[in-house]
Amino acid sequence: MEEDPPIIKTPKTPKTPKPQAKPDGSGTKAAADPSKPYNGPLKLPHLGSSLEAIMLETQGRMQHNRNVLFSAASLKSAALLLPMACQMATERQSYVHFALMSRSDISIKELLAINGIDKSCPLVMHGTTNSLALYCLLWSSWSCSNRESDYINLYMHPQAIIIDSSSTEESYFLSGIRDKIRDTEATLIELSEKTAQRFSWLSKLDSSALAAWNEVNLDIIIQAPQHGTGNLKRLLRSLARADLAGVSPPHLTIELPSVVEDDLTNFLNGYEWPPKVHGVAPKTKLLSLRHRIPRQKMTEEESAVRFLESFWPAKPFHSHVIVLSPHTEITSQFFHYVKYSILQRRYATIANRQHWENKLFGISLSAPTAYLDDVTPFTPPTALEGQESDVEGTPFLWQAPSSDAILIFGDKWVELHGYVSQLLEKQHASSTTPDLFAKKKVGKKHPAWLEYILQLSRLRGYFTLYPTRQTANTIVGVHTDLHDVPEEYDEEKTAEQEQDSVKLALGRFDPASHVDMLATLPHDGDMPLLYHLPWLTWDGKDTDDGAIARTAAKYTQAFRAQIGGCKDESAGLLPAAEPYARDLFCFTNGR
């Protein structure tokens, strides 16, 4: 099913009312005294009708709509936010409003002219010549009379409110809006002069994606190699250098082997996560080290189980995990790309409407160079006809997952956990290997858990979303100069594999590159719709939504009969998918 994203029509911007005459008839304006709280009368006859008009055109009465509000009290903050608001409005995915709540007497027309905003910008402006009164009316701040009601929530119900939280913004405005936001369902997004410059991708998000801004929680899992510390230390240093502005620091879990080298022990003793920021109060420590006890080599099953036990999502729809191989290295833009991708691919209006959560297992943050057998070179697909863009290459969907750098959605982790748990129980109860799993599909350069993800992806018709190589190079480097083999396959590596690793070393990756990740995306930062991308089966064949659904159903039927312990599978009627993968198995005890 192909569907283009919704296009928003620009509602009429309410006219700014003329200055109200003073009681003495002079008609001159009196500037508000910034040192005193405002308790004056709230006589704004033009505001009610204009907000009411906006309410009708933008469905402002409804709790869930497409309204996004930028707001400022300081003129410097307004200058910071107006270009971003105008750019977001130009994208026409949301109704974008800007409310000036200043003590200044500047008019909306003057404000726009000073900041270079002309009539071509489809931004809906709100403000009056007594903007402080407007602020009181809208937010009922501590500096205003308690009699006023909250008109913003009544007439607009913004899904997200974007403000400048730096020292240039008025303190009365920040304290008032932070207090009042608790009484609404709106998401408050706080930017600053420094972060706003790095968040140009924010203007690409619609109201639904922005509403999830503060809801997304991330964990990072790193499995330390059994031998050597160079790769891991390089990765951890790059994490400490990454730009975390606007991103809640993820919880970092490092899985250590049974024997930890002294060099790594000393390094971890001085490592802090999240890193300290000069002038900012220390944050809660979010680093966990898990040190394995058994000294014998782990089996494939033990390795996969240990991996799946290292994380559990508190809220599967909002808690996700990033898995990083120790031979990767990230750039400063890494977390920006991750957050942009999650919000766009999981929470945007089009993602919800087309149920992308039923298609995506996760998002790869690196570009593949070989198939899962690690022997056959991989050539990325070309863009679909009519979907060519102004950048080289195209993102694509592939049933084959990645073990280098991948984000796995929380609900898919829960399903994977349930699948592996029940699969191992079935395998322990059987003395034979079914034909379906007679041959591994994943090479031994990858950890054992990747085979289970591939199995689940084939059963469910899940895909992993891959970036272009150009995009991947701006966020993650995959190094092969230091040979890394999963512990469960450590004794099976050969001298030939060691030499191959040196040959494949990626010398082109520059962690300090200044190439903007948005410049590697189509149309200055757009993320193409899934149905506009190439789809590949796990073995690299072109496919589509319908074909993959039929293949998955056939594979599921064979799995239930051969492995799941289910009888009478000839009818072809499969039970509905269950979040813990219980529909794939049949147990005699009635589970």
N, C-alpha and C positions, 0 to 999 in steps of 0.2 A: 504494500500500500504506500503510494508516494503522495506526499502532501507538502506544500510549501508552508513556511511559517506565516502567522497572521501579520497583515500589514495594517498599521494603525493610521487612521485618518486624524489630521490635526484638528482638535476642537478650537472653537473661537476663543481667543484670549480676551478676558474681560477688560473693558476699558478702565483705565485708572481714573478715579473720581477727582473732580476738581477740589482745590482746597476749600475747606469749610470756613465760613466767616466767623470771626470771633464775636462774642456777645456784644462788644462795643461797636460792631459794624465796620471796623477798620479793614477786615479781610486779610490782614497780614498773618504770616505763619509764626508760631512761636516754637522754637526748637526745644525739645525735651532736655531737661537738666540730667545729664548722665550720672550725677552723684546721688540722685534721689530716686526711690521706687515710684512707679507710676500707679496712681490710684484714681485717675480721672475718669470722666464719663466715656462710655464706649458707644458713641453715636456714629455709626458707619453705615449710612443708609444704602450706599451703592454696593457694599461688599456682599450683603446677603443675596441680592439678586444675581450677582456675577458668580458667586460660588454655587448657587442653586443651578445656574445654567451649566456650569462645569459638571455638577453632580449628575445631571440628566445625560449629558453627552458621554461621560466616562464611567457611568455606572458606579458613581461614588457612594451611593447608599448601600451597595453590596459589600459584604465583608471581604470577599475575594474579587479583585478586579485587576486592572493593568495600570494602576496609578503609581508613579514613583515621584517622590518629592525631594528636591534639593532646597536647602534652607540656610540662610545666613543672617546674622545681625551686623557683623563687621563688614565694611565695604571691601577690605582686603580679602576677607574670606569669600565674599561674593565674587570677587575677581578671580579667585582660585577655582571656584566651583562652576561658574557660568560656562566656560568653554566645554567642560566635561558634560554638563547638562545639555548643552546645545548639540554636542555630538551624539549623545544618547537619543535625543529627540529625533535627530536626523535618521537614525537607524529605523525608526517607526515600528518598534516592537512593543513600546509602552507609551502611555500618556505621561509625558514628563512635565512636571510643574516646578516652578521656582518661586519661593516665597521669601521676600526681603522683609525682615523684622528688625529694622534698624532704628536707632534714635536719631539718625540723620534725616534731614529734610529733602534729600535727593529724590527725584522722581524716578519711576521705573524707566521712562524714556531716556533720561540722562544716564542712568546706570548702564543700560544696554549700549548706548552710544560710546561711552567711555571705554567699555570693554570690547568694542568692535563687533557687537552682535546686531545684525540687521534683520530685516523682515523675512529673509530666507530661512531663518532658524525657526522651526516649528515648536518652539518652547512656550508653554502656557505660564504667563507671569501673574503673580499675585503680590499686592502691596498697596499701601495707601500713603498719603502725605503725612499721616500720623502712624508710622509703621510700628512704633512702640505699642500703640493701642491695638494694632492688629496682632502683635505678638501676644499681648495679654488675652485678647479675645480667643486666639487659637490655642494657646497653651496653658492659660491660667497659672502662670508662673508665681513663685513666691513673691516676686516684686510687684504683683498686680492684685487687684481686688479678688476675693474668693467668689464673687457673685457671677463671674463670667463662665460661660460654658465652652467646651472644647469643640470648636467648629471644624477643625481639620478632620477629626475622626468622624464627625457627623456628615460632612459634605464630600469628603474625598476618600477616606479609608485607605491611605497610602500603604502599599505593601512594603515599601522600604523608604526610609528617610535618610538622606545623605548629607552630612555636615562636615565642616572643618573643625577638628578638635584641637588644633594647635593654639599657641598662646596669642595668636592674632585675633582669635574669635572672642567675642564678649563673654565674660564669665557668667553674667546673669542669664544669657541665652543657653549656654552649655548646661548649667545646673538645672535650669528649668526644663529643657527638653529631655535630659536624662531622667529627670524625676517623672515627667509626664508620660514618657514612652512606656512605662510599666503598666499604665492603664489602657494601653492599646495593644493590638496584635501586630503592629508594624515592627519591622526590623530596623534598628538604628545602625548605620554604617558610618564610622568615624574615620575620616581621612585627615591628612596634614599636608603641609606644603611639600614635604619630601615624598610622602607616599603617593600623593595625587599624581605626581609626574610619572611614577612607575606603575600606576593603575589605569593606564589608558585603555586596557582591555575591559575594564568595568563597564564602559559605555556600550559594549557589545552584548551585555546581558539584559534579558527582559525582566519584568517585574517578578515573575515567578522564581527565576533563578536568584535574583537579589534577595528575595524573602528568605532564602535558605542560607544567606551569607554567614550568619552566626551559629547555624545549626550543625554545620559539617565538623566532624571530629576525625582526626587522623592519628594512626599509629604507624611506626616504622619498625620493620623487623630486618635484622642483619644476622646471618649465620656466619660466624667467624670460621676461617679455614683451620684445618688441623695443624698445618705447618706454615710458617712464614707470617710476618706481620705487616709487611710493606703495603700491600693492597688495602687492608683494613684501615690502617692509619691514614692513608691518603683519602679514603672515603670519609672518615670521620672528620678530618680537617676541612674537607669541602663542605660538609654539612654545617660546620661551625661558621663558615664564611657566607653561607647562603642568606639571601634577603628574606627575613621573616616578617617584614612590615605588613600589617594587615592580615597576618595569618596566625592563628593560635598555634604555638609550637607543638608539634606532634610528640607523643610519648615514644621514646626510642628504646627498643629491646635488642640487646646483643646476646646471641646464643654462643656461648664459649665452649670449646672442646674440653675433654677431660683433663688434658694437660695444657696449661697456659704458659707460654714462653715469658721469661722475665721482662723482655723488652716491651711486650704488650701490657703486662701488668703495670709497669712503670708509666706507660703512656696513659692508661685508663685512670690511674691514680690522680693525674692532673687534668683529666678531661671533664668539661662541664657541659651539660645539656639541660635546658637551652643555654647558649653562651651568654656571658655577661655583656650588657650594653652600657656604655659610658653615660652617666647621668640618669639612668633608669634604675628603679628599685629592683633588687634581685628577684627573679621569678622562681616559682616552685620547681624543684628538681624533677625532671621527667625522664631520667635514665635508669633502666633496669638491666642488670647483668645476670644471666642465668648460666651457672657453671654445672656442666654435666658430671655425674659421679662415675658411672661405669667406664672402665678404661679400655674394654675390648671394642673392636671395630663395630659400628652400628650396621644393622641390616637395612635394606631398603624400607621395610615396613617400620622399623624403629625410627629411622630418620624422618619419614613422612609423619608419623604420629607425633614426634617431638615438635615438628614444625607446626602442625595444626593445634597443638596445645599451647603455643606461645602467644596466642591472641584470641580474644572473644569480644565481639561488638556489643557494647551496652545497649545501643539503639541501632539495630541492623540497617535501618533506612538512612541513617545519618553517620554511622561510625564505619570508617573504611580503613584499609591497611595498605601501606606501601612496602613492598618487598624489594630490597636492594641487595644485589650480589656484592661481595667484598671487592670484586675487581671493577666496580663502577666508580665514577667520580661525577659529582653534580656541579652545576654552575650556579651563579647567584640568582638566576631566573627560575630555578627549578620549582620552587613552591608556588610561584605565580602561575606557571603553566599548569601545575597540578590543580590549583583551586579553580582556575578558569575552566579547565576541562571538566572537572566534577560538576560545577554549577551548570555549565552549558549542556553536558551530556546526560545529566541525571535529573535536574530540577527545572529546566526551562519548560515553557509552555508546550513547545513542539515535542519535547522528550516525553512529557506526561501524556500528551494526546496520542502519540504513536506508540506508547508503552515500550520505550527503549529499554526499560529495566528488564524486560523479558528477552532481550537480545544480547545485551552486553554483560559479559562476565567481569571484564575489567578493562583497563586502559594501559597499554604498554607505553613506557616512557623512553624506550630505545627502539631503534630500527633493526630488523633482523638482517643477517648476512648469510644465513644458511637455514635449511629446513631442520626439523627437530632431530633428524638423524645425525646432524652435525657433519655430514659428508657432502651432501648436495648443496651447491651454492644457490642462494635465493635471489631472484630478480623481482623487484617490486612491480606490481601491476601498473598499467597506465590509466589515466583518467578515463571515465566513461565518456562516450560520445555526447557532446553537448555540455559537458561539465569541466572542460578545460579551463584553467585559470592562469593568472599572471605569475605564478610561482612554479618552480621545477618540482615535478613529482606530484603525488596525491596521497593523502591518508587512505587507509583501506582497512577492511574488516577481515580477520583471518581466524579460523577456528583453532589454530595452533597458538597456545599461550606462550608467554615469555618467562624466563627465570632470571633475566639480567636486572630489569627494573620494571616493575609492574604494580599498578594500583588495582586492588581487588575490592569490589564493593562488599559492604558488610553482609547483606542478605545472601550473596553468593558464597561468602565464607561459611556462613551457617549451613548452607546446603551442602557444600563440599565436606564439611565436618561430619554431617549426618551420613553422607554417602560413603565416606571412607570407613566410618565406624561400623556401619552395617555390612559393607563389603568384606571387611576383615573378618567379621563374625562368620559370614558365609564361607569364606575361603578356609578358615580354620576347621570348619565342620566337614570339609570335603578333602579327599586325598588326591583328586585329579585337577588338572588345569583345563578349563573349558576352551574350546576352539577360538572363541571370541578374544581371549586374552593369551593365546598361545605364543604370540610374539610381541615384544616391546616395540612401541613406536617411537619412543624418545631415547636419544643417545645418552651415553653415560658421562658426557660432559655436563649434563644437566642434573640437578638434584632429583631424587626419586619422587618427590611430591608432584612434579610436573606431569608425570604419567597419569596421575589421578585427575588432575585438572583437565587434561585432554580427554579422558574417558567421559567425565561429566559434561564437557562441552559438546561432545558428539551425541550424548544421550539427550541433551536438552536443546541442542541447536544454538548454543551460546557462541559468541564471538569475542575476540579481543580486538580493540581498536588500536591500530598502529599509526604513528606519525610518519611524515616523510623523513628521509635521512637528514635533510637540511634543518628541519625543526628539531629532530632528536639531537643533533650536534650542538644546538644552543642550550640544551638542558642537561644532557647526560653523556658522559663518555664511557665506553666499554673497553677496558684495557685487557690485552691478552699477553703483555710482555712478561708478566709474572704468572706462571702456570698455576691455575686453581682447579682442583678437582673435588667434587663432593666427597665427604668422608666415606660414604658407603661404597664408593668406587675407587678409593685412593690407591689401592694396591694393583689396580688394573691399568694404570696409565703406562704408556710406553715412551721410549726415547723419541719415536716418530711424532707422538702427540706433543711432546715438549718443543720440538723443532717447529711444528705447525703453528704453535702458539706464538713463537717469535715472529714467524712470517706474517701472521695475521695482526700483529700489533698495530694499533691505530695511532699513527703519528700525527694525524690531522686535527685531533681534538684539542681545543684550547679552552681551558676552564675560565680564562679571563677574557674571553671573546666579548666584544661590544655589540655583536650582531643582535638586534632586537628579535625576540622570538616571534613577535607579531609580523615582522617583515617576511618571515618564512611561511606564513599562512595566507590563504587566498584573500584577495580584496582587502589588504591592510589589516588582517587579523580575524577574519571570519572563520568559523568552524563549520565545514560543510555538513549538510544533513546526511544521516546514515544511508538513506536511500539514494543519495547522489554519489555514493562511493562504491568502488569495486568490492565484491564479497568473494572470499576464497574458502574452499573446504580445507580441512586439516592437511591434506596432501597437495594443496596448491592449485586445485581446479576451480575455474570460474563457477559461481553459483548465484542463487538469489534466494529470497525469503521463502517462496513456495517450495523450491527444490530442497532446501535444507530442512524444512519442516517434514517433508516426506521421508527423507533419509534418516532423520532423527527418530521418527516413529518406527521405522523398520529396525533400526539399531536397538531401540528400546525394547521392542518386542522380543528380539533375539536375546538381549541381556536378561530380561525377566525370566525367560525360559531356561537359559543355560546357567545363569549365575544367581538370579534373584529367588529361585525356588518356587516360581509361579507355574501353575498347571493350566492347561486348556488355553493357550495363547493364540490358537488358530483363528479365533473370532476377529482379532484385530482391534478390539475395543480396549483402549488403554485408559486407566484411571487418571484423574486430573493430577497434575504435578503438585507435589506437596513440598512446603518450604524446607523440610528436613530430609527430603528424598525418600520418604517411607514408601511412596508409590512404586518404587523400583524393586521392592523386595516383598517376599511373602514368607512369613514365619509360621510354623505349626502351632506356636503358643498363642496365636491370635493377634500378634502385634501388627 
